[in-house]
Amino acid sequence: MARFNGGGRRSPAAEAAAVAVVVALLIALQYALSWVAGVEVVTVLLLCFCWSFGVRAGMLAAVSFSLLRCLLFGFSPQVIVLYLIYYPAFAATFGAVGGAWRRRGGPSPFALTCVNVVLLALSAASGACAALGLVKVSRLAKAMVDALLWTICALCLLLTVALDVLSALRARGAGRARGFCTAAFCASVAAAFTVAFTLLDDVITPLFMGWGLFSAASAGYFYSSFPVLTVQVVCVIVSVCLLFVPLTAVTDRFARG
């Protein structure tokens, strides 16, 4: 996929080919799973590509995917803006973190603390929404949304414990913990990005539609996004935890040439 030139760096042609292949895979996977609301593997595939190939290739793939996706699924101004903000930010974050992770040999204490805070906040928010009935959806959807919110609450708590335990084992030189620690860290950050995507959409769409941020229409749009959001967060956590290690084994191999 991506060969190195004599100087040890990827040639522009090789990087362009790698970007083209991953964008084609992202579009194909989104098409294949578009009939199931909230279920996607775009996040884990783009994450692994950015982690292995770095910021530049990752952002090229993110922008190309965003524009091509809008061409194929239909142009909406708010969707274009949403995708062109979210996916390049996602790619830049994981490309930069992947490079820093390899240089440092693991996460910094500050990064671990931030991820712990985010995970515990997500867990507490999900549990509060389910326990207090804060999500205003139809009675038919309420049971499903509450079950998924409790699932997110439990998964975030488990991720927090797993991340801290695996980080401690990694620090003591347990080689097998390294891959799992990285997967848990990436799943945590990806889950936070997934929540941020929906919240960003809940701001951008009302503004473009002229509803105002605090109108009844905006509130209805906000609450209607919860069923898909809860499925997406669960899907992202599970898919990254399960697929990060095998996928990065492949992408790292191609990134090295």
C-alpha positions as CSV (number, residue, x, y, z in Angstrom):
1,M,0.0,0.0,0.0
2,A,2.6,2.5,1.1
3,R,6.2,2.0,0.1
4,F,9.1,4.0,1.4
5,N,11.6,5.8,-0.8
6,G,15.3,5.6,-0.2
7,G,15.2,8.2,2.5
8,G,13.0,6.2,4.7
9,R,9.9,8.4,4.1
10,R,6.7,7.5,2.2
11,S,6.6,9.0,-1.2
12,P,3.7,11.3,-2.1
13,A,2.4,8.8,-4.6
14,A,2.5,6.0,-2.0
15,E,0.7,8.2,0.6
16,A,-2.0,9.2,-2.0
17,A,-2.5,5.5,-2.8
18,A,-2.9,4.6,0.8
19,V,-5.4,7.5,1.3
20,A,-7.4,6.4,-1.8
21,V,-7.6,2.8,-0.5
22,V,-8.8,3.7,3.0
23,V,-11.3,6.2,1.7
24,A,-12.8,3.6,-0.7
25,L,-13.0,1.2,2.3
26,L,-14.7,3.8,4.5
27,I,-17.3,4.6,1.8
28,A,-18.0,1.0,1.1
29,L,-18.4,0.2,4.8
30,Q,-20.7,3.1,5.3
31,Y,-22.9,2.0,2.4
32,A,-23.0,-1.5,3.6
33,L,-24.1,-0.6,7.1
34,S,-26.2,2.5,6.3
35,W,-29.4,0.6,6.8
36,V,-28.7,0.0,10.5
37,A,-29.0,3.3,12.4
38,G,-26.0,3.9,14.7
39,V,-24.0,0.8,13.7
40,E,-20.7,1.7,11.9
41,V,-17.1,0.7,11.7
42,V,-15.9,3.9,10.0
43,T,-14.6,5.2,13.3
44,V,-12.3,2.2,14.1
45,L,-11.0,2.0,10.6
46,L,-10.2,5.7,10.3
47,L,-8.7,5.7,13.8
48,C,-6.3,2.8,13.0
49,F,-5.3,4.4,9.7
50,C,-4.5,7.8,11.4
51,W,-2.7,6.0,14.3
52,S,-0.4,4.3,11.9
53,F,0.0,6.8,9.1
54,G,0.0,10.1,11.0
55,V,-1.7,13.4,10.9
56,R,-1.1,14.4,7.3
57,A,-2.4,11.2,5.7
58,G,-5.1,10.9,8.3
59,M,-6.5,14.4,7.6
60,L,-6.3,13.9,3.8
61,A,-8.3,10.7,4.2
62,A,-10.8,12.5,6.6
63,V,-11.4,15.4,4.2
64,S,-11.6,13.1,1.1
65,F,-14.1,10.8,2.9
66,S,-16.2,13.7,4.1
67,L,-16.5,15.3,0.7
68,L,-17.1,12.0,-1.2
69,R,-19.6,10.9,1.4
70,C,-21.6,14.1,0.8
71,L,-21.4,13.6,-3.0
72,L,-22.8,10.1,-2.7
73,F,-25.4,10.5,0.0
74,G,-26.5,14.0,-0.9
75,F,-25.3,17.6,-0.2
76,S,-26.7,19.3,2.9
77,P,-24.9,22.4,4.0
78,Q,-25.1,21.5,7.7
79,V,-23.8,18.0,7.0
80,I,-20.8,19.2,5.0
81,V,-19.9,21.6,7.8
82,L,-20.3,19.0,10.4
83,Y,-18.2,16.4,8.6
84,L,-15.5,18.9,7.6
85,I,-15.2,20.0,11.3
86,Y,-15.5,16.6,13.0
87,Y,-13.5,14.1,10.8
88,P,-10.4,16.3,10.3
89,A,-10.3,17.0,14.1
90,F,-10.7,13.3,14.7
91,A,-7.9,12.5,12.3
92,A,-5.6,15.1,13.6
93,T,-6.1,14.0,17.2
94,F,-5.5,10.3,16.6
95,G,-2.6,10.9,14.2
96,A,-0.9,13.1,16.7
97,V,-1.6,10.8,19.7
98,G,-0.4,7.8,17.7
99,G,2.9,9.5,17.0
100,A,3.4,10.7,20.5
101,W,2.4,7.3,21.9
102,R,5.2,5.6,19.9
103,R,7.7,8.2,20.9
104,R,6.9,8.0,24.6
105,G,6.2,4.3,24.6
106,G,2.7,4.9,26.1
107,P,0.3,7.5,27.4
108,S,1.4,10.4,29.6
109,P,0.0,10.7,33.2
110,F,-1.8,13.8,32.1
111,A,-3.5,12.1,29.1
112,L,-4.5,9.2,31.4
113,T,-6.0,11.6,33.9
114,C,-8.0,13.4,31.2
115,V,-9.3,10.2,29.7
116,N,-10.4,9.0,33.2
117,V,-12.2,12.2,33.8
118,V,-14.0,12.0,30.5
119,L,-15.0,8.4,31.0
120,L,-16.3,8.9,34.5
121,A,-18.2,12.0,33.2
122,L,-19.8,10.0,30.4
123,S,-20.7,7.2,32.8
124,A,-22.3,9.6,35.3
125,A,-24.2,11.5,32.6
126,S,-25.5,8.3,31.1
127,G,-26.6,6.9,34.4
128,A,-28.2,10.1,35.4
129,C,-30.2,10.4,32.1
130,A,-31.4,6.8,32.5
131,A,-32.2,7.0,36.2
132,L,-33.9,10.4,36.2
133,G,-35.7,10.0,32.8
134,L,-34.0,13.1,31.3
135,V,-34.2,11.8,27.7
136,K,-37.7,12.8,26.4
137,V,-38.4,10.1,23.8
138,S,-41.5,8.1,22.9
139,R,-42.6,5.3,25.3
140,L,-41.7,2.8,22.6
141,A,-38.1,4.1,22.4
142,K,-37.7,4.8,26.1
143,A,-37.0,1.2,27.2
144,M,-34.4,0.8,24.5
145,V,-32.7,4.2,25.2
146,D,-32.6,3.6,28.9
147,A,-31.1,0.1,28.4
148,L,-28.4,1.6,26.1
149,L,-27.7,4.4,28.5
150,W,-27.1,2.0,31.3
151,T,-24.9,-0.1,29.0
152,I,-22.8,3.0,28.2
153,C,-22.6,3.8,31.9
154,A,-21.3,0.3,32.6
155,L,-19.0,0.2,29.6
156,C,-17.4,3.5,30.6
157,L,-16.8,2.3,34.1
158,L,-15.3,-0.9,32.9
159,L,-13.1,1.0,30.4
160,T,-11.9,3.2,33.2
161,V,-10.9,0.2,35.4
162,A,-9.4,-1.7,32.5
163,L,-7.4,1.3,31.3
164,D,-5.9,2.0,34.7
165,V,-5.1,-1.7,35.4
166,L,-3.6,-2.2,32.0
167,S,-1.6,1.0,32.3
168,A,-0.2,-0.2,35.6
169,L,0.7,-3.5,34.1
170,R,2.3,-1.8,31.1
171,A,4.4,0.3,33.4
172,R,5.7,-2.8,35.1
173,G,6.8,-4.3,31.8
174,A,3.9,-6.6,31.0
175,G,4.2,-6.9,27.3
176,R,0.8,-8.4,26.6
177,A,-0.9,-5.5,28.3
178,R,0.5,-3.0,25.8
179,G,-1.9,-3.6,22.9
180,F,-4.9,-3.9,25.2
181,C,-4.0,-0.7,27.0
182,T,-3.7,1.2,23.7
183,A,-7.1,-0.2,22.6
184,A,-8.8,0.8,25.8
185,F,-7.3,4.3,25.6
186,C,-8.4,4.7,22.0
187,A,-11.9,3.4,22.7
188,S,-12.2,5.9,25.5
189,V,-11.2,8.9,23.3
190,A,-13.3,7.6,20.3
191,A,-16.4,7.3,22.6
192,A,-15.9,10.9,23.7
193,F,-15.6,12.0,20.0
194,T,-18.8,10.2,19.2
195,V,-20.7,12.1,21.8
196,A,-19.1,15.3,20.6
197,F,-20.2,14.5,17.0
198,T,-23.9,14.4,18.1
199,L,-23.6,17.5,20.3
200,L,-22.0,19.4,17.5
201,D,-24.8,18.3,15.1
202,D,-27.3,19.4,17.7
203,V,-25.8,22.9,17.5
204,I,-25.0,23.1,13.7
205,T,-28.3,21.8,12.4
206,P,-30.6,24.2,14.4
207,L,-28.5,27.1,13.3
208,F,-28.6,26.2,9.7
209,M,-32.3,25.5,9.8
210,G,-33.0,28.8,11.6
211,W,-34.7,27.2,14.6
212,G,-32.5,28.9,17.3
213,L,-30.6,26.9,19.8
214,F,-33.3,27.0,22.6
215,S,-36.5,26.5,20.6
216,A,-38.9,23.6,20.9
217,A,-37.7,22.4,17.5
218,S,-34.1,22.3,18.6
219,A,-35.0,20.5,21.8
220,G,-37.0,17.9,19.8
221,Y,-34.0,17.4,17.5
222,F,-31.7,17.1,20.5
223,Y,-33.8,14.4,22.1
224,S,-34.5,12.5,18.9
225,S,-30.7,12.1,18.4
226,F,-30.3,10.0,21.6
227,P,-31.4,6.6,20.3
228,V,-28.8,6.8,17.5
229,L,-26.2,8.3,19.8
230,T,-26.5,5.5,22.4
231,V,-26.1,2.8,19.8
232,Q,-23.1,4.6,18.2
233,V,-21.3,4.9,21.5
234,V,-21.8,1.2,22.4
235,C,-20.7,0.3,18.8
236,V,-17.6,2.4,18.9
237,I,-16.5,1.2,22.3
238,V,-17.0,-2.5,21.4
239,S,-15.5,-2.2,17.8
240,V,-12.4,-0.3,18.9
241,C,-11.7,-2.6,21.8
242,L,-12.1,-5.7,19.6
243,L,-10.6,-4.5,16.3
244,F,-7.9,-2.0,17.2
245,V,-5.1,-4.5,17.8
246,P,-5.6,-6.6,14.7
247,L,-6.3,-3.6,12.4
248,T,-3.3,-1.6,13.6
249,A,-1.1,-4.7,13.0
250,V,-2.1,-4.5,9.4
251,T,-2.0,-0.7,9.0
252,D,1.4,-0.5,10.8
253,R,2.8,-3.0,8.4
254,F,1.7,-1.0,5.4
255,A,2.8,2.3,7.0
256,R,6.3,0.9,7.4
257,G,6.4,-0.2,3.8
